[in-house]
Amino acid sequence: MILNTDSMKPIYVQIAEWLEGEILSETIKEEERIYSQYQLAEMFTINPATAAKGLNILADEGIVYKKRGLGMFVSPNAKQSILTKRRSQVLGQMIKELVMEAKRLDVGESELNRMIQQVRKENEEEQL
């Protein structure tokens, strides 16, 4: 992953989201040790304090937990927690914007549903 320094999204948030992606893809599994703030700092050439802020976001959400003297580990059910959070936050926001844009473009519900189904079908065909 390459961090986007031009993004409006802070680097520490990008780090947290990258780690969530690693958990979702099961590159890092539940109950496994995750990267330390120093490892993340070296990987992304960032300040260790910035990396620590990203880890703290995940700790505050219960996605990771600290074992004293051993580091941070992925919590049980972390993947499901991330899925639930992203469905409500990310998809919720995207859907809200989509519905608002469809309204501005005078696209009705049935046409919007048809368009969504078409994109899903295309995606499925690409994955074959």
C-alpha positions as CSV (number, residue, x, y, z in Angstrom):
1,M,0.0,0.0,0.0
2,I,1.1,3.5,-0.7
3,L,-0.1,6.2,1.6
4,N,-1.8,9.2,-0.1
5,T,-0.2,12.3,1.4
6,D,-2.4,14.5,-0.7
7,S,-5.6,12.9,0.7
8,M,-7.9,14.8,3.0
9,K,-7.8,11.6,5.1
10,P,-5.1,11.7,7.8
11,I,-2.2,9.2,7.4
12,Y,-3.1,7.5,10.7
13,V,-6.6,6.9,9.4
14,Q,-5.1,5.4,6.2
15,I,-3.0,3.1,8.4
16,A,-6.0,2.0,10.4
17,E,-7.9,1.3,7.2
18,W,-5.0,-0.6,5.6
19,L,-4.8,-2.8,8.7
20,E,-8.6,-3.4,8.5
21,G,-8.1,-4.5,4.9
22,E,-5.4,-6.9,6.0
23,I,-7.8,-8.4,8.5
24,L,-10.6,-8.6,6.1
25,S,-8.4,-10.4,3.5
26,E,-7.2,-12.6,6.3
27,T,-3.6,-11.7,5.6
28,I,-3.6,-11.0,9.4
29,K,-5.9,-13.5,11.2
30,E,-7.9,-13.1,14.4
31,E,-5.7,-13.7,17.5
32,E,-2.5,-13.1,15.4
33,R,0.0,-10.4,16.4
34,I,-0.1,-7.4,14.2
35,Y,2.7,-5.0,13.2
36,S,4.1,-2.7,15.9
37,Q,4.1,1.0,15.5
38,Y,7.8,0.9,14.7
39,Q,7.3,-1.8,12.0
40,L,4.5,0.3,10.5
41,A,6.6,3.4,10.7
42,E,9.4,1.7,8.8
43,M,7.1,0.1,6.3
44,F,5.5,3.4,5.4
45,T,8.4,5.8,6.3
46,I,6.2,7.7,8.7
47,N,6.7,8.9,12.3
48,P,6.1,6.1,14.9
49,A,3.6,8.3,16.7
50,T,1.5,8.5,13.6
51,A,1.5,4.7,13.3
52,A,0.6,4.5,16.9
53,K,-2.4,6.7,16.3
54,G,-3.6,4.3,13.6
55,L,-3.2,1.4,16.0
56,N,-5.0,3.3,18.7
57,I,-8.1,3.8,16.5
58,L,-8.3,0.0,16.1
59,A,-7.8,-0.6,19.8
60,D,-10.5,2.0,20.7
61,E,-12.9,0.1,18.4
62,G,-12.0,-3.2,19.9
63,I,-10.5,-4.6,16.6
64,V,-7.1,-5.1,18.2
65,Y,-6.0,-5.5,21.8
66,K,-2.7,-5.2,23.6
67,K,-1.0,-8.1,25.4
68,R,1.4,-6.5,27.9
69,G,4.9,-7.1,26.8
70,L,3.9,-8.9,23.6
71,G,2.3,-6.3,21.4
72,M,-1.0,-5.9,19.7
73,F,-3.2,-8.7,18.5
74,V,-6.3,-9.0,16.4
75,S,-9.4,-9.4,18.5
76,P,-11.8,-12.4,18.1
77,N,-14.6,-11.4,15.8
78,A,-12.5,-8.4,14.5
79,K,-13.4,-9.3,10.8
80,Q,-17.1,-9.2,11.6
81,S,-16.8,-5.9,13.5
82,I,-15.0,-4.3,10.5
83,L,-17.6,-5.7,8.1
84,T,-20.5,-4.3,10.2
85,K,-18.8,-0.9,10.6
86,R,-18.0,-0.6,6.9
87,R,-21.4,-1.7,5.8
88,S,-23.1,1.0,8.0
89,Q,-20.6,3.8,7.5
90,V,-19.0,3.4,4.1
91,L,-21.8,1.8,2.2
92,G,-24.4,3.9,4.0
93,Q,-22.6,7.1,2.8
94,M,-22.1,5.8,-0.7
95,I,-25.8,4.8,-1.0
96,K,-26.9,8.2,0.4
97,E,-24.8,10.0,-2.2
98,L,-26.0,7.6,-5.0
99,V,-29.6,8.2,-4.1
100,M,-29.1,12.0,-4.0
101,E,-27.4,12.0,-7.4
102,A,-30.1,9.7,-8.9
103,K,-32.7,12.2,-7.7
104,R,-30.8,15.1,-9.2
105,L,-30.6,13.2,-12.5
106,D,-34.3,12.2,-12.3
107,V,-33.4,8.5,-12.2
108,G,-36.3,6.5,-10.6
109,E,-36.0,3.7,-8.1
110,S,-36.6,0.9,-10.6
111,E,-34.1,2.3,-13.1
112,L,-31.5,2.7,-10.3
113,N,-32.1,-0.9,-9.2
114,R,-31.7,-2.1,-12.8
115,M,-28.4,-0.2,-13.1
116,I,-27.1,-1.7,-9.8
117,Q,-28.1,-5.2,-11.0
118,Q,-26.3,-4.6,-14.3
119,V,-23.1,-3.6,-12.5
120,R,-23.3,-6.6,-10.2
121,K,-23.8,-8.9,-13.2
122,E,-20.8,-7.4,-15.0
123,N,-18.7,-7.8,-11.9
124,E,-19.7,-11.4,-11.6
125,E,-18.8,-12.1,-15.2
126,E,-15.4,-10.4,-14.8
127,Q,-14.6,-12.7,-11.8
128,L,-15.2,-15.9,-13.9
